[in-house]
Structures are given as C-alpha cells and as structure tokens.
Amino acid sequence: MRVLLVDDEEEFVATLAERLRIRGIEADWATTADEGLQRVVETQYDIAVLDVKMPKISGIDLKAKIQALSPATKFIFLTGHGSEKDFIAGTSISEFYLIKPVQIDDLMEKLQTAAGQTGTPS
Amino acid sequence: MAIFQLLENLRPQFLKGERIEADHFRYLFNYPRLWQVAIALMATVAVVPLVCVTVFDYRVTQHALKSEILLRTSRLASNSKRSIAFFLEARKSALDFIVHDNDPEALQNTTRLQRILEDLDSGFGGFVDLGVIDDQGRQVTYVGPYRFEGKDYSPQAWFQEVVEQGIHISDVFLGYRKVPHLVIAVKYPLAKGSFYVLRATIDTGPYNRILSELEVSGSGDAFLINQAGIIQTPTRSSGEVFEKAPLPVPPYSEHTEVYETTAANGVPLIVGYAYIPSTQFILMIVKKTDQVMQAWYATRIDFISFLVVSVAVILTVILAVATYLVNSVYLTDRKRLMTLHAQEYASKLASIGRLAAGVAHEINNPLAIINEKAGLMRDLMLIKKKDALEDGRLLRETDAIISSVERCGTITKRLLSFARHMDTRRKTILLPELMEEVLGFLGKEAEYRSIEVTVDIPDDIPTLYTDRGKLQQIFLNIINNAFAAMEDGGQLTIRASRVDPDHVAVSVRDTGCGISPNDLKQIYDPFFSTKTGKGGTGLGLSITYGLIGEIGGQIDVESQVGEGTCFTVKLPLRIEEKGEAK
C-alpha cells in the first residue's frame, strides 16, 4: 500500500510517515499542496492522507486536484478541533476522517478499510 | 405613616433612584429630566392658552359690566336732570303766563294775587308766597306767610340779575322760615322803560322727593349742588344741605357726563352729573363702585374658580399621563437593556468561543507533533529497539517533544497575557505591542485564508495611557469584522498616525465586500446586522462604538461597496479619571 501524507506541519507529517513505514506501509509526505501534487504526478498512491486546513489551499480542494490526476486514489482527512463542519460540508460521508492528534492504530485501521475498498492488498 | 406608604407606592419606579447599570448604554436616558420636560411642555401648551383666554374673557366681561353701569348712571342722571329742569321750567312758565295774562294793576291787588298764589299752589304745588316788585326794587304787593310789603330788594344781586336777564332762579336758601326753598323771579317790561317783577318762593320739597325716590344702588346718592359746590338738597351720605360737597365741582358740560373717581376715604366711586339748564344747579349721582360691581364680583369668583379647577384638572391629567408614559419608557428600556445585556454576554461568550477555537487549533498542532514523536519513540523502543538506542534517535525525538511543548507554552502564555490584560485598569500602552497581541489570535486564520495583514505603526507614535482591555476588545471586534467581510486572499492594512498633539488615529482598512450607504447609517445601532442568520448578533459595532466613547475616542467609517471598508479610530493619548476625559 502506498500512502501520501500532506500536512503543513513538517515535524508531524514526517514522523507520522516514519511510523507508518515502521508498520510496513510505503509512506511519502509533503508539506505543501504543490509538493503533494508533484509526488502524485511522480508516483501512483493508493491512499492520500490530507490535512483539511492548510495555508493557501484546503485539503478538500487538494483532494479534487489529486483526484483529477489519480482517480483511483482514496482519501483520509485529518482535522483539528472545530473543523469537522468544514470537513463534512466538503466531502462525502463515505470518506474517512480522523481528528488530530491521531492514534496510529486508528489511522492504520482506516488505511486498511480504505485499502479494502480499493481492493489493493495491504 | 399610611399616607407616606401610599405616596411611596404611587411614586414611579424611575424616580425611586433605581439606576440602570448598563455600562456603555447607561447614557441613553435621564428619566427624571425627561419626565420634567414632558410635564413642563404639556403644561405650557395646555395651561397658557387657557389662562390667556380666561384673562381676556375676564377683562372683556369686566369692561362690559362697567360700561353697562356707567351707561345706566348716565341715563339716570339724564332722566333726573329732565325731571328737575321740568319742575323749574313749569313754575317759571306759570309765572311768565301770570305776568302776561294779568294787568300790572290787577297783580297789585292783594286779593287777586292771593287767588293766583292759591291757584298756582294747587295746580303746581310748592308755591309758598308771591310778590310784585316795582322797577325801584320795592315790594309793592305780597301774599304769603310773612309781611314783606315795602321791602326794598334793589341792592340785592338777584334783583340786578332779573333787571338784566329778565329771569332769576336762586340757589336754595333757608330764609326766615328756616326751611330750604328757592326763588323764581320774572320781569315784565312796561311802557317807557318801566317794568315790574313777579317773585315767587318755591318750596324745594317736591324735587327733593324726586331725588330721594331715585333708585341709586346701595348707599348711592343723588343730590343737587350749586356751582360753588354747596349741597342744595338733602343727601343720604354725602353731607348736609349748605355744606360743601365732598366731591369737586365737575367741569361744565351741556350733556350728562359720567366719570370714575375716588372719595377722600379711598372708596372708589362712579359719578354721573348734569348741569340743569338756566340754573345754578348741578345734579350729582354718586355710586360706590364696590356696590354696583357686586354682580361682577360674583362673576369674577366664577371665573377664578373655573380657572383654578381647570388648571388643577389639566395638571393632574398631564402629571398622570407623563408619569405613566415615562414609566412605561423606563420599564421598556430596562427590559431592552436587560436583553442587550444578555446579548452582550452572548456576544462575549461567542468571542471567547472564537478565541478558544483559535487557541485549541494553535495548540493542537504541537500536540499532534508530541503525539507522533512520543508514538515514534514507542515504536522505536518496541519495534526497532537496537536502532533507537544506537543512533541517538530517541534523544532527537525527545528534543522535538520538548520543542513542541515549548510551542504550546508560548501559546498558553500569550493567552494568559491577553486574558490578564482584559481588565479595566488604565495603563501605558505601546500601540504596536497591543496590535501584535490582537493579531496573534487571528494570525493562523490569516495564514489559512491567505489574508495579507500589513501593520504600519510609525516609531513616533507615542504611548497611550488608556484602558487596555477596552482597546483590545475594540480592535479585536473591528479586525474580526474585517476578516468576516473579506474573501480568502484579501488584504488588511492597519495604520497609525498622529492627528494632533493629543490624539492618534488608527485605521483598519480591508478589501472586503464594503457597506452600502443605507447600511452605513445604521451600523452602530444595536441589533443591526447584515450577518443575520450567519452568527451575527448585531452588537459588535454597537459595543465597539460604546467602548470607544468610554475611552474618549471617536470612530469614523468610509466604505465603497465591492472595494472595501476603512474604520478610523481616533484615540486620546491620555484618558483621565471619570469626568476628566481629555
């Protein structure tokens, strides 16, 4: 399973990616939307984990751009407190979201479920 | 005590000293003043015209009644004058007739003269005696109670008057009988310049009766005086016959005259008089003004009673209406202010909520990092034990955790500092520092929404001595509004400048949707909001306006729809203690 993490907090996103890698998941990370899109162009990701609130562009908008490049990619959103409304307003109920700080086991579970939907083996 | 209790219960609430503590709304009304002004205005409008009309009517009625009394006096004097003139004229004409109808020789016959006297007395009444006087002034014949034959009248003034004018009517005098009477003498010319005079003594009793029977109100008087002012007929209260009359001799007039005067004892009088033609007599009608004006005095009491009762009723109604209205306004305002308070409180809570959300978001990021770092350390210790201990990873991750905790600490310190400064004490404030603090809570939103915030506060802006908490709230509200008005990617410019030695101006300009000219007139009104249904309470700018007023400042706004809005707050450099704001 190949996962792309996009969040403007580098420490957070890099550490989370490393923890996923420790768990056997191929995880890349990016701190800006442009960087994230660049990675999608270069690599095919099964799942993108996006922060809802980011400077300049929101996770919801970034999802649309990634989807245009890679329609098969599934999405998991990360959101801070008080941002659920933004998230629910911009996404379909079939998508997943986790509230920061995330528990790695919860993220793993969501990744497994999302991967199951795509049919890609974990 | 019960009366005091009742009065205390009737006293309206707004007069009981119950102050509405409404912070910046407390300047809204001064109810006792409003009440006083309402009563004064309504009383003036209602009572002044009533008093004017009543006074006018009072004067007109008084004038009409007095005119009526003067006219009546004049008519009475005129009629009485005619009666007395007729009395004298009739007797003079009778004597005239006798001298023309009888030969002088016949008149010198005592028997004949006696007969004539009896006829005159029975026909006209009042004839006492009758005498014939020759052109030398000697009484040649006399019939009457005395023996006046041979009496020489030539030296007497009345005889000279008859010689010159052909007739004489004397003043009243007592004569030998000590009874008031007068004399009428007529001259009859004979051939060769000779003449004789027929002289009659007339008792004044009959015309005394005419005068005494006149209906003169109350203790009024009607009498004759001669042209020397000597009373000629009995009076009721003006003096005895032959005494000097208490009133001066009035000026001659052909017609009856009426005038007002005051007696020697200060009693006001109405006097009518008429000169009796061809005599020395002046008819005087004297009335006491107080007595003849009795009807007016009764009417006057009615007038005054009407005015007093009307004014009392009007004032009572005005007092009741003004009290009721002002009390209703007071109670309504109190309810309104309680609602405003509640809304203000809700608005404050909403601000705190927004602030809390911002802080939570700020803290959440380092917390997430701590979480991940701690998780990674655990992973390293549990999953990759050897690597973790060897290459110093754990140390690095621990440092990262400490760094994130410091970041949280900075945020909580800033929050604490902000909260501490929300008190109402006046302090010396550096404007750039305050602005940085306020923007600190909006920085993340600006970043996420790509709003470019420019702060331009020149170094020469002096420190302010003012209420820090209020200033924070003012700029937080204005900047929050600016953020709400702008789409993502807008620009917010904050500039400060010194307008005069005592004031600085801070402008907050946004590139938002702008405010229409119609809305611009109402933006400071409580509950006016264009964000109705989107979380706007309509109190933000109203509260801001009140806060600025409290620290002695002013707020101005310029706006263009579609281009943006600029709020300019003019602040005094120093705010003194209450009542001393510069």
Interface residues (C-beta under 8 A of the other chain):
Chain A: E9 E11 F12 T15 L16 E18 R19 I22 R23 K53 M54 P55 K56 S58 G80 H81 G82 S83 K100 P101 V102 I104
Chain B: A357 A360 H361 N364 N365 L367 A368 I369 I370 N371 E372 K373 G375 L376 D379 L380 I383 K384 E397 A400 S404 E447 Y448 S450
